[in-house]
Amino acid sequence: MPSLVVRNLDESIVNALKERAVKHHRSTEAEHRAILAEVLMKPQRKSFAEALTSIPAVGMESDFQRANDDTNESNVFD
């Protein structure tokens, strides 16, 4: 299995990693592996544009018009 060496880390990062490892009852190395796996192996989120294009086209514009849309005024609080 390959190894990864990370050099020149700020001491505060190392301390935060150690604290997080203690909280999760793991070694620092195991915590480091868990963080990398959590961040790098989770499914990619869709962009907003991808989410919009995945919405199916249903109905006609007239299906979504307000029933009492007789005026040109658009006051949603009336």
N, CA, C and O of each residue as an XYZ file, in Angstrom:
312
protein
N       0.858     -1.178      0.000
C       0.000      0.000      0.000
C       0.904      1.241      0.000
O       1.867      1.300      0.765
N       0.603      2.227     -0.847
C       1.426      3.431     -0.915
C       1.357      4.237      0.379
O       0.407      4.134      1.154
N       2.392      5.038      0.582
C       2.456      5.929      1.743
C       2.442      7.366      1.274
O       2.757      7.667      0.123
N       2.075      8.240      2.179
C       2.022      9.666      1.882
C       2.724     10.403      3.007
O       2.418     10.194      4.181
N       3.663     11.263      2.649
C       4.368     12.075      3.632
C       3.984     13.531      3.380
O       4.076     14.023      2.255
N       3.562     14.200      4.420
C       3.184     15.609      4.304
C       4.167     16.415      5.148
O       4.237     16.250      6.366
N       4.904     17.264      4.503
C       5.925     18.054      5.200
C       5.472     19.494      5.380
O       4.545     19.965      4.722
N       6.144     20.168      6.278
C       5.969     21.614      6.513
C       4.546     21.986      6.907
O       4.013     22.999      6.453
N       3.936     21.169      7.749
C       2.615     21.501      8.266
C       2.740     22.464      9.436
O       3.677     22.381     10.230
N       1.794     23.365      9.529
C       1.741     24.259     10.665
C       1.438     23.441     11.914
O       0.635     22.509     11.869
N       2.066     23.779     13.006
C       1.883     23.019     14.250
C       0.429     23.002     14.706
O      -0.019     22.027     15.309
N      -0.306     24.061     14.427
C      -1.714     24.101     14.834
C      -2.530     23.043     14.086
O      -3.484     22.497     14.640
N      -2.170     22.754     12.855
C      -2.866     21.722     12.085
C      -2.579     20.347     12.677
O      -3.479     19.519     12.816
N      -1.327     20.116     13.021
C      -0.943     18.835     13.624
C      -1.662     18.650     14.958
O      -2.149     17.559     15.255
N      -1.730     19.696     15.749
C      -2.415     19.610     17.035
C      -3.912     19.353     16.854
O      -4.504     18.569     17.596
N      -4.514     20.007     15.878
C      -5.939     19.800     15.610
C      -6.190     18.364     15.162
O      -7.192     17.758     15.541
N      -5.281     17.822     14.355
C      -5.406     16.433     13.912
C      -5.309     15.478     15.097
O      -6.073     14.518     15.196
N      -4.370     15.747     15.988
C      -4.214     14.894     17.172
C      -5.459     14.961     18.061
O      -5.917     13.934     18.563
N      -6.003     16.153     18.256
C      -7.203     16.313     19.077
C      -8.397     15.581     18.452
O      -9.177     14.931     19.147
N      -8.517     15.698     17.153
C      -9.621     15.028     16.458
C      -9.467     13.508     16.553
O     -10.454     12.790     16.713
N      -8.240     13.028     16.454
C      -7.980     11.590     16.564
C      -8.376     11.074     17.942
O      -8.985     10.010     18.057
N      -8.034     11.817     18.978
C      -8.404     11.414     20.341
C      -9.923     11.371     20.479
O     -10.475     10.445     21.075
N     -10.589     12.372     19.930
C     -12.055     12.438     20.015
C     -12.713     11.232     19.345
O     -13.753     10.757     19.801
N     -12.106     10.739     18.265
C     -12.666      9.607     17.524
C     -12.034      8.268     17.910
O     -12.281      7.249     17.265
N     -11.223      8.278     18.959
C     -10.584      7.052     19.464
C      -9.753      6.359     18.389
O      -9.827      5.142     18.219
N      -8.966      7.145     17.672
C      -8.111      6.615     16.618
C      -6.705      7.152     16.799
O      -6.477      8.122     17.521
N      -5.774      6.505     16.132
C      -4.417      7.045     16.087
C      -4.426      8.262     15.161
O      -5.357      8.451     14.379
N      -3.406      9.061     15.257
C      -3.304     10.244     14.394
C      -3.246      9.814     12.929
O      -3.858     10.441     12.065
N      -2.513      8.752     12.663
C      -2.403      8.254     11.287
C      -3.749      7.755     10.771
O      -4.112      8.025      9.626
N      -4.486      7.035     11.601
C      -5.809      6.544     11.194
C      -6.771      7.706     10.966
O      -7.593      7.666     10.051
N      -6.670      8.728     11.791
C      -7.526      9.914     11.611
C      -7.197     10.614     10.300
O      -8.092     11.061      9.582
N      -5.920     10.704      9.999
C      -5.477     11.318      8.747
C      -6.057     10.542      7.560
O      -6.552     11.150      6.611
N      -6.001      9.213      7.603
C      -6.575      8.396      6.534
C      -8.085      8.611      6.431
O      -8.629      8.713      5.332
N      -8.751      8.680      7.576
C     -10.204      8.864      7.585
C     -10.601     10.204      6.974
O     -11.570     10.284      6.219
N      -9.857     11.247      7.298
C     -10.150     12.577      6.745
C      -9.954     12.576      5.235
O     -10.793     13.094      4.498
N      -8.851     11.999      4.772
C      -8.600     11.944      3.326
C      -9.691     11.161      2.611
O     -10.178     11.591      1.566
N     -10.076     10.022      3.160
C     -11.125      9.215      2.537
C     -12.454      9.963      2.530
O     -13.169      9.946      1.528
N     -12.792     10.619      3.638
C     -14.062     11.346      3.743
C     -14.150     12.448      2.703
O     -15.194     12.633      2.076
N     -13.072     13.173      2.518
C     -13.086     14.312      1.612
C     -12.940     13.895      0.155
O     -13.611     14.442     -0.721
N     -12.073     12.939     -0.105
C     -11.750     12.611     -1.489
C     -12.623     11.529     -2.106
O     -12.729     11.464     -3.331
N     -13.247     10.686     -1.311
C     -13.998      9.562     -1.852
C     -15.506      9.773     -1.859
O     -16.239      8.923     -2.364
N     -15.987     10.885     -1.312
C     -17.434     11.106     -1.321
C     -17.869     11.491     -2.737
O     -17.085     12.054     -3.501
N     -19.115     11.185     -3.078
C     -19.592     11.509     -4.426
C     -19.543     13.017     -4.677
O     -19.795     13.823     -3.781
N     -19.220     13.365     -5.893
C     -19.174     14.778     -6.275
C     -20.586     15.353     -6.266
O     -21.533     14.696     -6.699
N     -20.724     16.577     -5.774
C     -22.023     17.246     -5.786
C     -22.277     17.802     -7.178
O     -21.351     18.193     -7.889
N     -23.542     17.830     -7.551
C     -23.916     18.435     -8.822
C     -23.799     19.944     -8.718
O     -24.031     20.521     -7.656
N     -23.439     20.576     -9.816
C     -23.461     22.029     -9.857
C     -24.918     22.475     -9.923
O     -25.804     21.672    -10.213
N     -25.162     23.740     -9.657
C     -26.522     24.274     -9.718
C     -27.089     24.098    -11.121
O     -28.256     23.740    -11.281
N     -26.269     24.350    -12.137
C     -26.724     24.208    -13.521
C     -27.087     22.755    -13.820
O     -28.085     22.498    -14.493
N     -26.292     21.802    -13.331
C     -26.594     20.385    -13.546
C     -27.897     19.994    -12.851
O     -28.690     19.227    -13.396
N     -28.112     20.521    -11.656
C     -29.347     20.228    -10.935
C     -30.559     20.769    -11.685
O     -31.591     20.103    -11.772
N     -30.433     21.973    -12.223
C     -31.551     22.558    -12.974
C     -31.846     21.781    -14.248
O     -33.008     21.554    -14.586
N     -30.794     21.373    -14.958
C     -31.030     20.648    -16.208
C     -31.548     19.237    -15.977
O     -32.080     18.620    -16.899
N     -31.406     18.719    -14.775
C     -31.902     17.369    -14.495
C     -33.388     17.365    -14.113
O     -33.991     16.298    -13.995
N     -33.980     18.552    -13.919
C     -35.412     18.635    -13.609
C     -36.191     18.332    -14.890
O     -35.956     18.973    -15.915
N     -37.109     17.371    -14.851
C     -37.839     17.021    -16.077
C     -38.764     18.146    -16.514
O     -39.327     18.865    -15.688
N     -38.912     18.284    -17.825
C     -39.820     19.281    -18.396
C     -41.218     18.689    -18.398
O     -41.510     17.774    -19.169
N     -42.080     19.208    -17.539
C     -43.446     18.690    -17.464
C     -44.430     19.850    -17.561
O     -44.178     20.936    -17.038
N     -45.534     19.614    -18.223
C     -46.587     20.612    -18.282
C     -46.298     21.741    -19.246
O     -45.231     21.824    -19.854
N     -47.269     22.588    -19.361
C     -47.173     23.775    -20.208
C     -47.111     24.995    -19.299
O     -47.468     24.913    -18.123
N     -46.664     26.116    -19.834
C     -46.604     27.335    -19.031
C     -47.971     27.695    -18.475
O     -48.076     28.200    -17.357
N     -49.008     27.442    -19.240
C     -50.363     27.775    -18.792
C     -50.769     26.941    -17.569
O     -51.640     27.355    -16.802
N     -50.149     25.781    -17.384
C     -50.434     24.954    -16.211
C     -49.971     25.626    -14.915
O     -50.468     25.311    -13.834
N     -49.052     26.518    -15.028
C     -48.445     27.124    -13.847
C     -48.870     28.567    -13.617
O     -48.330     29.225    -12.729
N     -49.819     29.075    -14.389
C     -50.301     30.438    -14.195
C     -51.276     30.464    -13.031
O     -51.964     29.482    -12.753
N     -51.322     31.619    -12.349
C     -52.244     31.778    -11.236
C     -53.677     31.807    -11.749
O     -53.948     32.357    -12.816
N     -54.585     31.221    -10.996
C     -55.986     31.145    -11.409
C     -56.619     32.521    -11.490
O     -57.473     32.749    -12.346
N     -56.226     33.446    -10.623
C     -56.833     34.788    -10.609
C     -55.858     35.818    -11.168
O     -55.753     36.921    -10.630
N     -55.162     35.484    -12.214
C     -54.152     36.374    -12.800
C     -54.786     37.239    -13.888
O     -54.359     37.211    -15.042
N     -55.830     38.023    -13.501
C     -56.561     38.841    -14.469
C     -55.916     40.195    -14.697
O     -56.150     40.817    -15.733
N     -55.110     40.668    -13.755
C     -54.539     42.005    -13.853
C     -53.045     41.911    -14.178
O     -52.425     40.850    -14.103
N     -52.512     43.056    -14.538
C     -51.074     43.124    -14.820
C     -50.279     43.371    -13.533
O     -49.052     43.269    -13.523
N     -50.983     43.694    -12.465
C     -50.296     43.925    -11.196
C     -49.911     42.576    -10.595
O     -50.665     41.606    -10.678
N     -48.738     42.533     -9.996
C     -48.309     41.279     -9.370
C     -48.000     41.508     -7.917
O     -46.837     41.620     -7.530
N     -49.044     41.577     -7.104
C     -48.869     41.735     -5.677
C     -49.180     40.385     -5.022
O     -50.341     39.988     -4.927
N     -48.161     39.704     -4.585
C     -48.348     38.351     -4.054
C     -49.027     38.335     -2.691
O     -49.404     37.265     -2.212
N     -49.193     39.495     -2.052
C     -49.754     39.558     -0.717
C     -51.257     39.846     -0.728
O     -51.872     39.919      0.336
N     -51.844     40.006     -1.882
C     -53.300     40.239     -1.979
C     -54.044     38.941     -2.043
O     -55.272     38.936     -2.126
